[in-house]
Amino acid sequence: MAVMSGAQIFMAEDLGISDAQVEVLSGVINIYSLVGALLAGWASDRHGRRLTIVLANVFFLAGPLATALGGGYAALMVGRFIAGLGSGYALVVAPVYAAEIAPASSRGLLTSLPEIFMNTGAMLSYVSNLAFSGLPVHLSWRVMFAVAVVPTVFLAAGVLTMPESPRWLAMKGRVAEAKAVLDKTSDTPAEAEQRLLEIEAVVSSGEGGGGAWKEVATKAGVRRVLAIVLTLQFFQQSSGIDTVVMYAPRVLAMAGVTSTTLLLSLNVLFGIAKAGSVLIAMALADRVGRRPLLLASTGGMTASLLVLGSLFVAFAGAKDDAAVAAVSAAAVVAFVVAFSVGLGPLAWAYSSEILPLRLRGHGAGLGTALNLFVSGVVTMTFISLYKAITMAGAFYLYAAVAAASFVFIYTCLPETMGRSLEDMEELFHTK
């Protein structure tokens, strides 16, 4: 996804695509990912978390290759569709798998791993943009997409060593296999036994069976959990993070940066800041808790977006102003850091751990679908939005959304640090 940030500069020049087509190509992968996300919830509950990851890997291999070989707008859309399916599958199953395989002592750390690897991938995409920008225009963007298949090879090798989720195994009656996995993934044998007892209790009470959506209709606690998941996913994307991921060079160009090489170099800086900040979230999630990180994150996002919007008001039309460009770049860095220490990784981690087992696959799929839909809308409307209400107005709008997310987290999200997944049912009254 992030490779489009720099590749779009060369794609537009090579293929003559318009701003409107750039918007669609940038954001439509999220809409296409809806299909993958909705299918992944069903697939992960029916066929297992591990097989769903295998399917995602197939799409990740085919999508970038199809895009790199595209000769026009329609062909690029096909490549984005294939890649979108893989993205949707991965976004659903990765946090669910991590939550179900991890012991409570390190669940915050391990459920943040998908986010750190996504951010590492984004950073490498920005490096790819910069590294291949010197190639002829008709080759540069194609190579940027083609090299994306390299991580897929490592993912395929890693899947071969992964055990199936013990919770899914128990839900399917394969208790002995579930116990074997728990013995390997728990801190102590006693903890493995306790985790197995908790899972069996949930499954035997009906939480691991069919009819998951009946819970939503009949239990207020389940409706509350689902509402929290959906609202958290909505706020994660509607605060504008993907406008930075996809359009940072365009934003900084309007702030006065004129060198393409400098724009792509700053993109690499943003990628490093984003990936590094998720490491902070991983280190602190199981020490200080989810709530403090989420509140600090949304507060920092609000402040940095206000600064960025104010810069466009105060210095509208500035060109080659090094000070304005530097402060704008710093505000963007502050925004991605704030997002990545909390709302970025923890929206996924928190959502995965509070959903009851019976609803986990479907609920995660629905939450991811909303996340992708909002991301697609934000990404596909950003150019039109700032042309309509100015760049400052766009960032003030995102700041208002970030402020609303702070209020939501403060009033509605209890702390979950150190609790077992089954214990969440007591906390949220979902039994």
C-alpha positions as CSV (number, residue, x, y, z in Angstrom):
1,M,0.0,0.0,0.0
2,A,2.6,2.5,1.1
3,V,4.7,2.1,-2.1
4,M,2.0,4.2,-3.9
5,S,3.2,7.2,-1.9
6,G,6.3,7.7,-4.0
7,A,5.3,5.5,-7.0
8,Q,2.4,7.7,-7.9
9,I,4.7,10.5,-8.9
10,F,6.3,8.3,-11.6
11,M,3.1,6.5,-12.6
12,A,1.3,9.7,-13.3
13,E,4.2,10.8,-15.5
14,D,4.6,7.5,-17.3
15,L,0.9,6.6,-17.9
16,G,-0.6,10.1,-17.8
17,I,-3.1,9.3,-15.1
18,S,-5.0,12.2,-13.5
19,D,-5.3,13.3,-9.9
20,A,-8.7,11.7,-9.7
21,Q,-7.2,8.4,-10.9
22,V,-4.3,8.7,-8.4
23,E,-6.9,9.1,-5.6
24,V,-8.7,6.0,-6.7
25,L,-5.6,3.9,-7.1
26,S,-4.3,5.0,-3.8
27,G,-7.4,4.3,-1.8
28,V,-9.2,1.6,-3.7
29,I,-7.0,-1.1,-2.3
30,N,-8.7,-0.6,1.0
31,I,-12.2,-0.9,-0.5
32,Y,-11.0,-4.1,-2.3
33,S,-9.6,-5.3,1.0
34,L,-13.2,-5.3,2.3
35,V,-13.9,-8.4,0.3
36,G,-10.8,-10.1,1.8
37,A,-11.6,-8.9,5.3
38,L,-15.2,-10.2,5.2
39,L,-14.1,-13.5,3.7
40,A,-11.2,-13.8,6.2
41,G,-13.6,-13.7,9.2
42,W,-15.5,-16.7,7.8
43,A,-12.4,-18.5,6.6
44,S,-10.5,-18.1,9.9
45,D,-13.4,-19.6,11.9
46,R,-14.1,-22.4,9.5
47,H,-10.6,-23.4,8.2
48,G,-8.3,-22.1,10.8
49,R,-6.1,-19.0,11.4
50,R,-3.0,-20.7,9.8
51,L,-4.6,-21.5,6.5
52,T,-6.1,-18.1,6.2
53,I,-2.6,-16.6,6.5
54,V,-1.5,-19.0,3.7
55,L,-4.2,-17.6,1.5
56,A,-3.2,-14.0,2.3
57,N,0.3,-14.9,1.3
58,V,-0.8,-16.1,-2.2
59,F,-2.5,-12.8,-2.8
60,F,0.5,-10.8,-1.5
61,L,2.6,-12.6,-4.1
62,A,0.3,-12.1,-7.1
63,G,-0.9,-8.5,-6.4
64,P,2.4,-6.6,-6.7
65,L,3.4,-8.6,-9.7
66,A,0.2,-7.8,-11.5
67,T,0.5,-4.1,-10.6
68,A,4.1,-4.0,-11.8
69,L,3.1,-5.5,-15.2
70,G,0.2,-3.2,-15.6
71,G,0.1,-1.2,-18.8
72,G,-2.8,1.2,-18.0
73,Y,-5.3,2.3,-15.5
74,A,-7.6,-0.7,-15.8
75,A,-4.7,-3.2,-15.4
76,L,-3.4,-1.3,-12.3
77,M,-6.9,-1.7,-10.8
78,V,-6.7,-5.4,-11.3
79,G,-3.4,-5.6,-9.5
80,R,-4.7,-3.4,-6.6
81,F,-7.7,-5.7,-6.3
82,I,-5.6,-8.8,-5.9
83,A,-3.3,-7.0,-3.4
84,G,-6.4,-5.8,-1.6
85,L,-7.7,-9.3,-1.0
86,G,-4.4,-10.2,0.7
87,S,-4.4,-7.1,2.8
88,G,-7.9,-7.8,4.0
89,Y,-7.1,-11.4,4.9
90,A,-4.0,-10.4,6.8
91,L,-5.5,-7.5,8.7
92,V,-8.2,-9.8,10.1
93,V,-6.3,-12.9,10.9
94,A,-2.9,-11.6,12.1
95,P,-4.1,-9.8,15.3
96,V,-6.5,-12.6,16.1
97,Y,-3.9,-15.3,15.7
98,A,-1.4,-13.3,17.8
99,A,-3.9,-12.7,20.6
100,E,-4.9,-16.4,20.7
101,I,-1.4,-17.8,20.6
102,A,0.1,-15.4,23.2
103,P,0.2,-15.8,27.0
104,A,-1.4,-12.9,28.9
105,S,2.0,-11.7,30.1
106,S,3.2,-10.8,26.6
107,R,-0.1,-10.5,24.6
108,G,0.2,-6.7,24.3
109,L,3.7,-7.1,22.9
110,L,2.9,-9.9,20.5
111,T,-0.4,-8.5,19.2
112,S,1.5,-5.4,18.3
113,L,3.8,-7.4,16.0
114,P,1.5,-7.2,13.0
115,E,1.5,-3.4,13.2
116,I,5.3,-3.2,13.6
117,F,5.8,-5.4,10.5
118,M,3.3,-3.4,8.6
119,N,5.1,-0.3,9.5
120,T,8.4,-1.9,8.6
121,G,7.0,-2.8,5.3
122,A,5.8,0.8,4.8
123,M,9.3,2.1,5.7
124,L,10.9,-0.3,3.2
125,S,8.4,0.8,0.6
126,Y,9.6,4.4,1.1
127,V,13.2,3.2,0.8
128,S,12.2,1.5,-2.4
129,N,10.7,4.7,-3.7
130,L,13.9,6.6,-3.1
131,A,16.3,3.8,-4.2
132,F,14.6,3.3,-7.6
133,S,13.6,6.9,-8.3
134,G,16.7,7.3,-10.5
135,L,15.6,4.6,-13.0
136,P,13.9,5.6,-16.2
137,V,10.3,6.7,-15.5
138,H,8.7,3.7,-17.2
139,L,10.8,1.3,-15.1
140,S,11.1,3.0,-11.7
141,W,7.5,2.6,-10.4
142,R,7.3,-1.0,-11.8
143,V,10.4,-2.1,-9.9
144,M,9.1,-0.4,-6.7
145,F,6.1,-2.7,-6.9
146,A,7.9,-5.8,-8.1
147,V,10.4,-5.9,-5.1
148,A,7.4,-6.2,-2.8
149,V,7.3,-9.9,-3.5
150,V,10.6,-10.5,-1.7
151,P,9.0,-10.3,1.9
152,T,6.4,-12.7,0.7
153,V,9.0,-15.4,0.3
154,F,10.0,-15.0,4.0
155,L,6.4,-15.0,5.1
156,A,5.8,-18.3,3.3
157,A,8.8,-19.9,5.0
158,G,7.6,-18.6,8.4
159,V,4.1,-20.0,8.0
160,L,5.5,-23.5,7.7
161,T,6.8,-23.3,11.3
162,M,3.6,-21.7,12.9
163,P,1.3,-23.8,15.0
164,E,-2.5,-23.5,14.7
165,S,-4.4,-21.3,17.2
166,P,-5.1,-23.4,20.4
167,R,-8.4,-21.6,20.8
168,W,-9.5,-22.5,17.3
169,L,-8.3,-26.1,17.8
170,A,-10.4,-26.4,21.0
171,M,-13.4,-24.9,19.3
172,K,-13.2,-27.7,16.7
173,G,-12.8,-30.4,19.4
174,R,-9.1,-31.0,18.8
175,V,-8.3,-30.5,22.5
176,A,-5.1,-32.6,22.5
177,E,-3.6,-30.5,19.7
178,A,-4.7,-27.4,21.5
179,K,-2.9,-28.6,24.7
180,A,0.3,-29.3,22.8
181,V,0.3,-25.8,21.4
182,L,-0.4,-24.2,24.8
183,D,2.5,-26.2,26.3
184,K,4.8,-24.6,23.9
185,T,3.4,-21.0,24.1
186,S,2.7,-20.6,27.8
187,D,5.2,-19.3,30.4
188,T,4.7,-22.3,32.7
189,P,3.0,-25.7,32.5
190,A,0.6,-24.5,35.1
191,E,-0.4,-21.5,32.9
192,A,-0.8,-23.8,30.0
193,E,-3.2,-26.0,32.0
194,Q,-5.1,-22.9,33.2
195,R,-5.4,-21.5,29.7
196,L,-6.8,-24.8,28.4
197,L,-9.3,-25.0,31.2
198,E,-10.5,-21.5,30.5
199,I,-10.8,-22.2,26.7
200,E,-12.7,-25.4,27.4
201,A,-15.0,-23.7,29.7
202,V,-15.8,-21.0,27.1
203,V,-16.3,-23.6,24.4
204,S,-18.5,-25.9,26.5
205,S,-20.7,-23.0,27.5
206,G,-21.5,-22.3,23.8
207,E,-19.1,-19.5,23.2
208,G,-17.1,-21.6,20.7
209,G,-20.1,-22.8,18.7
210,G,-22.3,-21.5,15.9
211,G,-24.9,-18.8,16.0
212,A,-22.4,-16.1,17.0
213,W,-24.5,-13.2,15.8
214,K,-27.3,-14.3,18.2
215,E,-25.1,-13.0,21.0
216,V,-25.3,-9.5,19.5
217,A,-29.1,-9.5,19.5
218,T,-29.5,-11.0,23.0
219,K,-26.7,-9.7,25.1
220,A,-26.0,-6.0,25.9
221,G,-22.4,-6.8,26.9
222,V,-21.7,-8.3,23.5
223,R,-23.3,-5.3,21.7
224,R,-21.1,-3.0,23.8
225,V,-17.9,-4.9,22.9
226,L,-18.8,-4.8,19.2
227,A,-19.6,-1.1,19.4
228,I,-16.2,-0.4,21.0
229,V,-14.4,-2.4,18.3
230,L,-16.2,-0.7,15.5
231,T,-15.8,2.8,16.9
232,L,-12.1,2.3,17.7
233,Q,-11.5,1.1,14.1
234,F,-13.5,4.1,12.8
235,F,-11.4,6.6,14.7
236,Q,-8.1,4.9,13.8
237,Q,-8.6,5.7,10.1
238,S,-10.8,8.8,10.1
239,S,-8.1,10.8,11.9
240,G,-6.2,10.9,8.6
241,I,-3.2,8.6,9.1
242,D,-3.4,7.2,5.6
243,T,-3.3,10.7,4.1
244,V,0.2,10.9,5.5
245,V,1.1,7.3,4.4
246,M,-0.1,8.0,0.8
247,Y,0.3,11.7,0.2
248,A,3.1,13.0,2.4
249,P,5.2,14.1,-0.6
250,R,2.2,16.0,-2.0
251,V,1.6,17.6,1.5
252,L,5.2,18.7,1.9
253,A,5.4,19.9,-1.7
254,M,2.5,22.3,-0.9
255,A,4.4,23.3,2.3
256,G,7.3,24.4,0.2
257,V,9.6,21.4,-0.5
258,T,10.4,21.4,-4.2
259,S,13.0,18.6,-4.6
260,T,11.7,15.2,-5.5
261,T,14.7,13.5,-3.9
262,L,14.1,15.5,-0.7
263,L,10.4,14.6,-0.6
264,L,11.2,10.9,-1.0
265,S,14.0,11.1,1.6
266,L,11.5,12.7,4.1
267,N,9.1,9.9,3.3
268,V,11.8,7.4,4.5
269,L,12.2,9.5,7.7
270,F,8.5,9.3,8.3
271,G,8.6,5.5,7.8
272,I,11.4,5.1,10.3
273,A,9.6,7.3,12.8
274,K,6.4,5.3,12.4
275,A,8.1,1.9,12.6
276,G,10.3,2.9,15.6
277,S,7.3,4.3,17.5
278,V,5.4,1.0,17.3
279,L,8.4,-0.6,19.1
280,I,7.7,1.8,22.0
281,A,4.1,0.7,22.0
282,M,5.2,-3.0,22.1
283,A,7.5,-2.3,25.0
284,L,5.0,-0.4,27.1
285,A,1.6,-2.1,26.3
286,D,2.1,-4.7,29.0
287,R,3.8,-2.4,31.4
288,V,1.8,0.8,31.5
289,G,-1.4,-0.5,30.0
290,R,-3.5,0.1,26.9
291,R,-5.5,3.2,28.1
292,P,-2.6,5.5,28.9
293,L,-1.0,4.8,25.6
294,L,-4.2,5.3,23.7
295,L,-4.9,8.6,25.5
296,A,-1.4,9.9,25.0
297,S,-1.6,8.8,21.3
298,T,-4.8,10.6,20.5
299,G,-3.8,13.7,22.4
300,G,-0.6,13.9,20.5
301,M,-2.3,13.4,17.2
302,T,-4.7,16.2,17.9
303,A,-1.9,18.6,18.8
304,S,0.3,17.8,15.8
305,L,-2.6,18.0,13.3
306,L,-3.6,21.4,14.8
307,V,0.0,22.6,14.3
308,L,0.1,21.3,10.7
309,G,-3.1,23.0,9.8
310,S,-2.0,26.2,11.4
311,L,1.2,26.2,9.4
312,F,-0.8,26.1,6.2
313,V,-2.9,29.0,7.4
314,A,0.0,31.2,8.5
315,F,2.3,30.4,5.6
316,A,0.0,29.8,2.7
317,G,1.8,29.9,-0.6
318,A,5.3,29.8,0.8
319,K,7.9,28.3,-1.6
320,D,11.4,27.2,-0.8
321,D,11.0,28.4,2.8
322,A,13.3,26.1,4.7
323,A,11.9,26.9,8.1
324,V,8.3,26.3,7.1
325,A,9.2,23.1,5.4
326,A,11.2,21.9,8.4
327,V,8.4,22.7,10.9
328,S,5.9,21.0,8.6
329,A,8.0,17.9,8.4
330,A,8.4,17.9,12.2
331,A,4.6,18.1,12.6
332,V,4.1,15.2,10.3
333,V,6.8,13.2,12.2
334,A,5.0,14.1,15.5
335,F,1.7,12.9,14.1
336,V,3.0,9.5,12.9
337,V,4.8,9.0,16.1
338,A,1.8,9.8,18.2
339,F,-0.4,7.5,16.1
340,S,2.1,4.7,16.2
341,V,2.7,4.6,20.0
342,G,-1.0,4.0,20.6
343,L,-4.0,4.1,18.3
344,G,-2.1,2.4,15.4
345,P,-1.1,-0.9,17.0
346,L,-3.5,-0.9,20.0
347,A,-6.7,-0.5,18.1
348,W,-6.0,-3.9,16.6
349,A,-4.7,-5.4,19.8
350,Y,-7.5,-4.1,22.0
351,S,-10.2,-5.2,19.5
352,S,-8.8,-8.7,19.2
353,E,-8.6,-9.3,22.9
354,I,-12.0,-8.0,24.0
355,L,-14.1,-10.0,21.5
356,P,-15.6,-13.2,22.9
357,L,-14.3,-16.4,21.4
358,R,-17.6,-17.2,19.6
359,L,-17.6,-13.8,17.8
360,R,-13.8,-13.3,17.5
361,G,-13.3,-14.2,13.9
362,H,-16.5,-12.6,12.6
363,G,-16.1,-9.5,14.9
364,A,-12.5,-9.0,13.9
365,G,-13.6,-9.2,10.2
366,L,-16.4,-6.7,10.6
367,G,-14.1,-4.3,12.5
368,T,-11.4,-4.6,9.8
369,A,-14.0,-4.1,7.1
370,L,-15.0,-0.8,8.7
371,N,-11.4,0.2,9.1
372,L,-10.7,-0.5,5.5
373,F,-13.8,1.3,4.3
374,V,-13.0,4.4,6.2
375,S,-9.4,4.3,5.1
376,G,-10.5,4.0,1.5
377,V,-12.9,6.9,1.8
378,V,-10.3,9.1,3.5
379,T,-7.6,8.2,0.9
380,M,-9.8,8.5,-2.1
381,T,-11.2,11.9,-1.1
382,F,-8.1,13.7,0.3
383,I,-7.1,15.5,-2.9
384,S,-10.7,16.6,-3.5
385,L,-11.1,17.5,0.2
386,Y,-8.1,19.8,0.4
387,K,-9.0,21.4,-3.0
388,A,-12.5,22.1,-1.6
389,I,-11.6,23.3,2.0
390,T,-7.9,24.0,1.7
391,M,-5.1,21.9,3.1
392,A,-5.4,23.7,6.5
393,G,-9.1,22.9,6.6
394,A,-8.5,19.2,5.9
395,F,-6.0,18.9,8.8
396,Y,-8.3,20.8,11.2
397,L,-11.0,18.3,10.3
398,Y,-8.7,15.4,11.1
399,A,-7.7,17.1,14.3
400,A,-11.4,17.3,15.4
401,V,-11.8,13.6,14.8
402,A,-8.6,12.8,16.8
403,A,-10.0,14.9,19.7
404,A,-13.3,13.0,19.5
405,S,-11.4,9.7,19.7
406,F,-9.6,10.9,22.9
407,V,-13.0,11.6,24.5
408,F,-14.3,8.2,23.4
409,I,-11.3,6.3,24.8
410,Y,-11.4,8.2,28.1
411,T,-15.0,7.5,28.7
412,C,-15.6,4.1,27.2
413,L,-12.5,1.9,27.2
414,P,-11.6,0.0,30.4
415,E,-8.0,-1.2,31.0
416,T,-7.4,-4.8,29.8
417,M,-3.7,-5.3,30.7
418,G,-2.9,-8.6,32.3
419,R,-6.3,-10.2,31.9
420,S,-6.8,-13.5,30.1
421,L,-8.9,-13.5,27.0
422,E,-11.6,-15.5,28.8
423,D,-11.5,-13.0,31.7
424,M,-12.6,-10.3,29.3
425,E,-16.1,-11.8,29.5
426,E,-16.3,-10.8,33.1
427,L,-15.0,-7.3,32.4
428,F,-17.5,-6.6,29.6
429,H,-20.4,-8.8,30.9
430,T,-20.5,-10.8,27.7
431,K,-21.3,-14.2,29.2
